[in-house]
């Protein structure tokens, strides 16, 4: 259960960072993957990829880092409206 909570928190935090416009024109290519620990039965299907971004957004020509990105779709048949 703790793993599910940790994965959920990390995915939500990643979504907050993703929502900020960094002005980058780089495209993100996603492929099928699983997040979690399949051997422990705590795993979820996702779309994963890597995105290269500036280490310091104030210095876009400086060093860059690669971020692992995961998109997890909801399995709810009728999702609630966004607030």
C-alpha positions, -999 to 999 in steps of 0.1 A, spaced: 0 0 0 29 24 8 43 18 -26 10 28 -43 9 60 -23 45 68 -31 40 62 -68 8 83 -68 25 112 -50 55 111 -74 32 111 -104 11 140 -91 43 160 -83 56 153 -118 23 165 -133 26 199 -115 61 204 -129 49 193 -164 21 219 -163 46 248 -163 55 261 -197 92 260 -202 92 273 -238 108 241 -250 100 228 -285 113 193 -277 88 165 -284 82 137 -259 80 102 -274 61 78 -252 61 40 -252 43 13 -232 58 5 -198 48 -6 -163 54 14 -131 59 -2 -97 70 -37 -87 54 -64 -108 67 -92 -86 49 -77 -56 17 -72 -76 20 -34 -73 22 -23 -109 3 -1 -133 4 2 -171 16 35 -183 32 54 -212 69 63 -205 96 84 -220 125 107 -214 126 145 -217 157 166 -217 153 199 -200 177 227 -187 191 220 -153 184 257 -144 154 271 -163 169 306 -158 199 295 -179 185 275 -208 219 273 -225 236 257 -195 237 221 -185 207 199 -191 192 168 -174 171 139 -186 138 134 -168 119 101 -168 82 108 -175 52 86 -171 16 91 -181 -9 69 -163 -45 69 -176 -75 68 -153 -94 35 -153 -126 53 -141 -155 49 -166 -170 83 -159 -144 107 -146 -154 137 -126 -151 172 -143 -119 191 -136 -125 219 -111 
